[in-house]
Amino acid sequence: MIQEIIVSLIFIGALAYLGRLLYNQFQAKSACASGCNKCTAIDFNKIEAALKEKNF
């Protein structure tokens, strides 16, 4: 019985961890100016300007 409770708590903790990772993955960081490409925010205006510069 105690083993089932422990396994259930570990499973719930793992689900919470994965849920938090997924939630943070889709949150745009509005103050990201480092240029490290780690954040998930996509700047479509910058991509469009680069394509226009290359005449695509």
CNS distance restraints for C-alpha pairs under 8 A (distance, minus, plus):
assign (resid   1 and name CA) (resid   5 and name CA) 6.55 0.50 0.50
assign (resid   2 and name CA) (resid   6 and name CA) 6.27 0.50 0.50
assign (resid   3 and name CA) (resid   7 and name CA) 6.13 0.50 0.50
assign (resid   4 and name CA) (resid   8 and name CA) 5.99 0.50 0.50
assign (resid   5 and name CA) (resid   9 and name CA) 6.16 0.50 0.50
assign (resid   6 and name CA) (resid  10 and name CA) 6.24 0.50 0.50
assign (resid   7 and name CA) (resid  11 and name CA) 6.09 0.50 0.50
assign (resid   8 and name CA) (resid  12 and name CA) 6.11 0.50 0.50
assign (resid   9 and name CA) (resid  13 and name CA) 6.04 0.50 0.50
assign (resid  10 and name CA) (resid  14 and name CA) 6.13 0.50 0.50
assign (resid  11 and name CA) (resid  15 and name CA) 6.24 0.50 0.50
assign (resid  12 and name CA) (resid  16 and name CA) 6.18 0.50 0.50
assign (resid  13 and name CA) (resid  17 and name CA) 6.16 0.50 0.50
assign (resid  14 and name CA) (resid  18 and name CA) 6.20 0.50 0.50
assign (resid  15 and name CA) (resid  19 and name CA) 5.98 0.50 0.50
assign (resid  16 and name CA) (resid  20 and name CA) 6.11 0.50 0.50
assign (resid  17 and name CA) (resid  21 and name CA) 6.28 0.50 0.50
assign (resid  18 and name CA) (resid  22 and name CA) 6.15 0.50 0.50
assign (resid  19 and name CA) (resid  23 and name CA) 6.07 0.50 0.50
assign (resid  20 and name CA) (resid  24 and name CA) 6.07 0.50 0.50
assign (resid  21 and name CA) (resid  25 and name CA) 6.07 0.50 0.50
assign (resid  22 and name CA) (resid  26 and name CA) 6.71 0.50 0.50
assign (resid  23 and name CA) (resid  27 and name CA) 6.60 0.50 0.50
assign (resid  25 and name CA) (resid  40 and name CA) 6.63 0.50 0.50
assign (resid  26 and name CA) (resid  40 and name CA) 6.78 0.50 0.50
assign (resid  27 and name CA) (resid  40 and name CA) 7.45 0.50 0.50
assign (resid  27 and name CA) (resid  41 and name CA) 7.93 0.50 0.50
assign (resid  28 and name CA) (resid  39 and name CA) 7.10 0.50 0.50
assign (resid  28 and name CA) (resid  40 and name CA) 6.12 0.50 0.50
assign (resid  28 and name CA) (resid  41 and name CA) 4.98 0.50 0.50
assign (resid  29 and name CA) (resid  39 and name CA) 6.66 0.50 0.50
assign (resid  29 and name CA) (resid  40 and name CA) 7.69 0.50 0.50
assign (resid  29 and name CA) (resid  41 and name CA) 6.55 0.50 0.50
assign (resid  30 and name CA) (resid  41 and name CA) 7.88 0.50 0.50
assign (resid  32 and name CA) (resid  39 and name CA) 7.50 0.50 0.50
assign (resid  43 and name CA) (resid  47 and name CA) 6.59 0.50 0.50
assign (resid  44 and name CA) (resid  48 and name CA) 6.05 0.50 0.50
assign (resid  45 and name CA) (resid  49 and name CA) 6.11 0.50 0.50
assign (resid  46 and name CA) (resid  50 and name CA) 6.22 0.50 0.50
assign (resid  47 and name CA) (resid  51 and name CA) 6.24 0.50 0.50
assign (resid  48 and name CA) (resid  52 and name CA) 6.18 0.50 0.50
assign (resid  49 and name CA) (resid  53 and name CA) 6.11 0.50 0.50
assign (resid  50 and name CA) (resid  54 and name CA) 6.40 0.50 0.50
assign (resid  51 and name CA) (resid  55 and name CA) 6.16 0.50 0.50
assign (resid  51 and name CA) (resid  56 and name CA) 5.45 0.50 0.50
assign (resid  52 and name CA) (resid  56 and name CA) 5.95 0.50 0.50
